[in-house]
């Protein structure tokens, strides 16, 4: 079935890339980034440097609509035109897919930059292919999303390829190296923090001392039992007197509801009430975040909020744990059963480079409580 879908996608891409392209007075640059919130947060500060490397170009951007509000908050004034991809429709609605790719093709780009390491034939690479730009920049990708029968599909797709074989590497540092490869200059970006950026107002009044609980995830495999979150939240309330604020999108409501049912103390429920930009000032004022492995971790880290996150070893050292030089207070909590594996570099490279099927429920709540106790004892 996957192979048949691939053939259909290839045919639509071929049709979309036929015919005329606009002739433009100025050369056009398209920067493309359609992966998830965490990927975006570990990369977006490099965008201005990429744009500055192409003076005289009209700058366009193609992004994932799930984090459009974040992009417009950070970079809305830097781009002449933007495309926003609905990844679910792009996968399932062939008419939408054709129109999107056709729109990209007709724009007449001279240069396309795709800074993603985990490129995907069905998403970002199909957009690069439709653009038919003379100059294309990308990374030699890992093979996480490539089927055996698809290997080599991207031969010739990128004219300028960045290859850095060291594994594992934290994603922020790989993004910096790629930026320097494109610009030919040392990057001035040293961390993911947002600093003095103008933030929207917090949607509802919050108490002075509160912590955030983010129990939901797009992937059901990343869910940590709600009773575990409640146990840790009880510790924070009973020992520090802080109020729990549970957050998430409307699709996270089953998980936020489960948390409130297990939690014994008063809770402020912001499920579905905050946009991504509105979460930033919440994290800026929060005492800490309790979360599964999701984009909330990287949003909170950007606001210098202490994070206690549940991880299972997937893509170890690519997205977690954070290097202390970036953020000393992002605490990645792993199952006891794999701690020995994670201390061995060879084992990490062999077993944990990609997503692993280890239940997040194996992380004990007592282990997170201990990390919280040590953090706030050291920083009191």
C-alpha positions in Angstrom: 0.0 0.0 0.0 2.8 2.4 0.9 4.5 1.7 -2.5 1.3 2.4 -4.3 0.8 5.7 -2.5 4.3 6.6 -3.3 3.6 6.0 -7.0 0.5 8.2 -6.8 2.4 11.0 -5.0 5.2 10.8 -7.6 2.6 11.2 -10.4 1.0 14.2 -8.8 4.3 15.8 -8.3 5.3 15.2 -11.9 2.0 16.8 -13.1 2.3 19.7 -10.8 5.8 20.5 -12.1 4.8 20.7 -15.7 4.2 23.9 -17.6 5.2 27.5 -17.2 6.9 29.1 -14.2 6.6 32.8 -13.5 9.4 35.0 -14.8 10.4 37.3 -12.0 12.3 40.6 -12.1 14.1 39.7 -8.9 15.5 36.2 -8.1 13.4 34.4 -5.6 14.5 32.4 -2.5 12.3 29.8 -0.9 13.2 28.6 2.6 11.3 25.4 3.5 10.6 23.9 6.9 7.5 21.7 7.4 8.4 19.5 10.4 7.1 19.9 13.9 7.1 22.5 16.7 10.2 21.3 18.4 12.2 21.2 15.1 11.1 24.8 14.4 12.1 26.1 17.9 15.6 24.6 17.6 16.1 26.2 14.1 14.1 29.4 13.7 16.7 31.8 15.1 19.0 31.0 12.2 16.4 32.1 9.6 17.6 35.8 9.5 21.1 34.7 8.8 20.0 32.5 5.9 18.0 35.4 4.4 20.8 37.8 4.8 23.0 35.5 2.7 20.8 36.1 -0.3 20.6 39.9 -0.8 18.7 41.1 -3.8 16.4 38.1 -3.6 12.7 38.1 -2.8 12.4 36.0 0.3 9.6 33.4 0.6 8.9 30.8 3.2 7.0 27.5 3.3 6.0 26.2 6.8 3.9 23.8 8.7 0.6 25.5 9.5 0.6 23.9 13.0 3.1 26.5 14.1 2.2 29.4 11.8 1.3 31.7 14.7 4.8 31.2 16.2 6.4 32.0 12.9 4.4 35.2 12.4 5.2 36.3 16.0 9.0 35.8 15.5 9.6 36.5 11.8 6.4 37.9 10.2 8.1 41.0 9.0 11.0 39.3 7.3 9.2 37.4 4.5 7.6 38.7 1.3 5.3 35.7 0.9 4.6 32.5 2.8 2.9 29.1 2.1 1.4 27.1 5.0 1.1 23.4 4.6 -1.7 21.3 6.1 0.3 18.0 6.4 -2.8 15.9 6.9 -4.5 17.2 3.8 -1.3 17.1 1.8 -1.1 13.4 2.6 -4.8 12.4 2.1 -6.3 15.0 -0.3 -4.7 14.6 -3.8 -6.4 17.7 -5.2 -5.0 19.8 -2.3 -1.6 18.2 -2.9 -1.6 19.0 -6.6 -2.6 22.6 -6.0 -0.1 23.2 -3.3 2.8 21.8 -5.4 1.6 23.6 -8.5 1.6 26.9 -6.6 5.2 26.3 -5.6 6.2 25.4 -9.1 4.6 28.4 -10.7 6.3 30.8 -8.2 9.5 30.5 -10.2 12.1 30.1 -7.5 15.8 30.4 -8.3 17.0 29.0 -5.0 15.5 26.7 -2.4 16.9 25.9 1.0 15.6 22.9 3.0 17.4 22.8 6.4 15.7 19.6 7.7 17.9 16.6 8.6 15.0 14.1 8.6 13.9 14.9 5.1 10.8 13.1 3.8 10.1 12.2 0.2 6.3 12.7 0.7 6.5 16.1 2.3 9.5 18.6 2.1 11.4 16.8 -0.7 8.3 16.7 -2.9 8.0 20.5 -2.5 11.7 21.0 -3.4 11.2 18.8 -6.4 8.1 20.8 -7.6 10.0 24.1 -7.2 12.5 23.1 -9.9 15.0 25.7 -8.7 18.4 26.0 -10.3 20.1 26.1 -6.9 19.0 23.8 -4.0 20.6 23.5 -0.6 19.9 20.6 1.8 21.4 18.1 4.2 22.5 14.6 3.6 19.5 13.2 5.4 19.2 10.3 7.9 17.2 7.4 6.6 14.5 7.3 9.3 11.6 7.9 7.0 13.0 6.3 3.9 11.6 2.9 2.8 14.1 0.3 1.5 12.7 0.6 -2.1 13.0 4.4 -2.0 16.7 4.7 -1.2 18.4 6.9 -3.7 15.2 8.7 -4.7 16.8 12.1 -3.9 19.8 11.7 -6.1 20.3 15.0 -7.9 17.5 16.7 -6.0 20.0 18.9 -4.1 22.9 20.7 -5.8 24.6 21.7 -2.5 24.5 19.1 0.2 25.8 19.5 3.7 27.1 16.3 5.3 28.2 16.0 8.9 28.5 12.3 9.8 29.0 12.7 13.6 26.2 11.0 15.5 24.5 11.8 17.8 24.4 15.6 17.6 22.0 17.9 19.3 19.7 19.4 16.6 20.4 23.0 17.4 24.2 22.5 16.7 23.5 20.7 13.5 21.3 23.6 12.4 24.1 26.0 13.2 26.6 24.1 11.1 24.2 23.9 8.2 23.6 27.7 8.4 27.3 28.3 8.4 27.6 26.0 5.4 25.1 28.1 3.5 26.2 31.5 4.5 30.0 30.9 4.6 30.1 32.7 7.9 30.3 31.9 11.6 26.8 32.1 13.0 26.0 34.6 15.8 23.2 32.4 17.2 24.3 30.8 20.4 21.1 29.5 22.0 17.4 29.1 21.5 16.3 31.7 24.1 13.9 34.4 23.0 15.1 37.1 25.3 13.3 40.5 24.9 10.9 39.5 22.1 7.5 41.2 22.5 5.1 38.6 23.9 1.3 38.5 23.8 -0.7 38.9 27.0 -1.5 35.8 29.1 -5.0 34.7 28.2 -6.3 34.5 31.8 -5.1 35.7 35.2 -2.6 33.3 36.8 -1.3 33.2 40.4 2.1 34.3 41.3 3.5 30.8 41.9 2.3 28.1 39.5 3.7 25.2 37.5 2.5 23.9 34.1 1.4 20.4 33.3 1.4 19.4 29.6 0.2 15.8 29.5 -0.8 15.5 25.8 0.9 14.5 22.6 0.1 14.0 19.0 1.4 10.5 19.4 -0.5 8.2 21.7 2.8 6.2 22.2 4.3 9.2 24.0 1.6 9.4 26.7 2.6 9.1 30.4 -0.1 7.9 32.7 -2.2 10.7 34.1 -1.8 9.3 37.7 1.9 9.7 37.3 1.6 13.4 36.4 -0.8 13.8 39.3 1.6 12.2 41.8 4.4 14.6 40.7 2.0 17.6 40.8 0.9 16.6 44.3 4.5 16.7 45.4 4.9 20.2 44.0 1.8 21.6 45.6 2.4 19.9 49.0 6.0 20.9 49.3 6.0 24.3 47.6 2.4 25.5 47.6 2.3 26.1 43.9 -0.8 25.9 41.8 -1.1 23.5 38.9 -2.0 24.9 35.5 -2.8 22.2 32.9 -2.4 23.1 29.2 -2.9 21.6 25.8 -4.8 21.9 22.6 -8.4 20.8 22.2 -7.2 17.4 21.0 -5.3 17.0 24.3 -8.5 17.2 26.3 -8.7 13.5 27.1 -5.3 13.7 28.7 -5.9 17.0 30.5 -9.3 15.8 31.8 -7.7 12.6 33.1 -5.1 14.7 34.9 -7.7 16.9 36.6 -9.6 13.8 37.7 -6.6 12.3 39.4 -5.3 15.6 40.9 -6.6 16.3 44.5 -6.0 20.1 44.7 -7.3 23.2 42.8 -6.2 23.3 39.2 -6.4 26.0 36.5 -7.4 24.3 33.2 -6.3 26.2 30.1 -6.9 23.4 27.6 -7.8 24.9 24.2 -7.6 28.4 25.6 -4.1 29.5 24.6 -2.4 29.8 21.2 1.3 28.8 20.9 2.5 32.4 21.2 0.3 32.9 24.3 2.0 29.9 25.9 5.3 31.7 25.9 4.5 34.3 28.6 3.0 31.4 30.6 6.2 29.5 30.5 8.2 32.7 31.2 6.4 33.1 34.6 6.0 29.4 35.5 8.1 27.8 38.2 8.5 24.7 36.0 7.0 22.5 33.3 6.0 18.8 33.6 5.7 17.3 30.1 6.0 14.4 27.9 8.4 14.5 25.0 6.7 17.1 22.8 7.1 20.6 21.5 6.2 22.2 24.9 9.6 21.2 26.2 11.3 23.4 23.6 8.9 26.3 24.0 9.5 26.3 27.7 13.3 26.0 27.3 13.2 29.1 25.0 11.7 31.0 27.8 14.3 29.8 30.4 11.6 27.8 32.3 12.9 24.7 34.2 11.6 21.6 32.4 11.0 18.0 33.7 10.3 15.9 30.7 9.5 12.2 30.2 11.6 10.6 27.5 12.1 7.0 26.4 15.6 7.2 24.7 14.3 7.9 21.1 16.8 9.9 19.0 19.0 10.3 22.1 21.1 13.4 22.2 19.3 14.8 19.1 16.4 16.5 20.9 17.2 15.5 24.5 18.9 15.8 26.9 19.7 19.5 26.3 23.4 20.3 26.5 24.1 22.4 29.6 25.5 25.2 27.3 22.1 25.7 25.9 19.9 25.2 28.9 21.1 23.8 32.2 17.6 23.3 33.6 16.0 20.9 31.1 15.8 17.6 32.9 15.2 14.6 30.7 13.9 11.7 32.8 14.5 8.2 31.3 13.4 4.7 32.3 15.8 3.0 34.7 16.0 0.0 32.4 17.9 2.0 29.7 20.1 4.2 31.8 23.1 1.9 31.3 22.5 1.8 27.5 22.5 5.6 27.4 25.9 5.8 29.0 27.5 3.8 26.2 28.2 5.8 23.0 28.3 2.8 20.8 25.0 1.4 22.1 23.4 4.9 21.6 24.5 5.0 18.0 23.3 1.4 17.3 20.0 1.4 19.2 18.8 5.0 19.9 19.5 7.0 16.8 15.9 6.7 15.6 12.6 6.3 17.4 12.5 3.3 19.8 9.5 1.4 21.0 10.0 1.7 24.7 6.9 2.6 26.8 7.0 6.0 28.4 5.1 4.5 31.3 8.4 2.8 32.3 9.6 6.2 33.7 8.8 6.2 37.4 7.1 9.3 38.9 9.5 9.0 41.9 12.4 9.6 39.5 10.9 12.8 38.3 10.2 13.9 41.9 13.8 13.2 42.8 15.0 15.4 39.9 12.6 18.2 41.0 13.8 18.0 44.6 17.5 18.2 43.6 16.9 21.0 41.2 15.0 23.3 43.6 17.4 22.4 46.5 20.4 23.4 44.4 18.6 26.6 43.1 16.9 27.8 46.3 
